């Protein structure tokens, strides 16, 4: 009860229906840094919904790791995916046992290929062993992997996070997509100070971890993949289907999607030069 739980901290900012007192206290601790902190979490989750819908247009199986607890039913990620692609299989990955139990109770529907796998997305080797046992469709087919805000809370150096993401890249079949969001350190001195204050506040909160990343560190995560337009951008600006109306807030979290390029790309499937 003295340590904040990351999925429930997201809930404290998004819906507030499941968060405990410790997560609500942590939210107040973070809000003291900047009036934009709440928007960091809500805009990131909105980007997850857009990214999931986008990926569902190109693949029939999605693996979604490290995102918030289910919200209003219409905004559950698997419902968003299914509206875009009724035949898509969705596998949620969650390391926290309590959050995994909630996901199973609310979201899991094996008859409709919605699964919950309790494993750690920050341990790619173990995660993919678990997934290959559980994936609802053939694991050799292209997969859309969405790594939500979990990467920001790795707790180690960003070089360690680069290794984590690159291990996921190596495990994904050709033609798959990789999407992620991450807390961001802007280049301007004024905004960098806000990002540093957020990082310090996360580490001194009951959560005890959280790190921002530079543009170069995030680019390294996508090494060897084909970064898709609009590239690594503020989460508000990641909306290739448009229209885009960025909020007037500090760009403290970014989103990006890339593709693990197959030998040839069918017409209409996005791809670009490897990053």
Secondary structure, 3 states (H helix, E strand, C coil): CCCCCHHHHHHHHHCCCCCCHHHHHHHHHHHCCCCCHHHHHHHHHHHHHHHHHHHHCCCCEEEEECCCCCCCHHHCHHHHHHHHCCCCEEEEEECCHHHHHHHHHHCCEHHHCEEEEECCCCCHHHHHHHHHHHCCCCCCCCCEEEECHHHHHCCCCHHHHHHHHHHHHHHCCCCCEEEEEEEECCCCHHHHHHHHHHHHHHHHCCCCCCCCECHHHHHHHCCCCEECCCCCEEHHHCCCCCCCCCCCCCCCEEEEEEECCCCCCCCCCCCCCCC
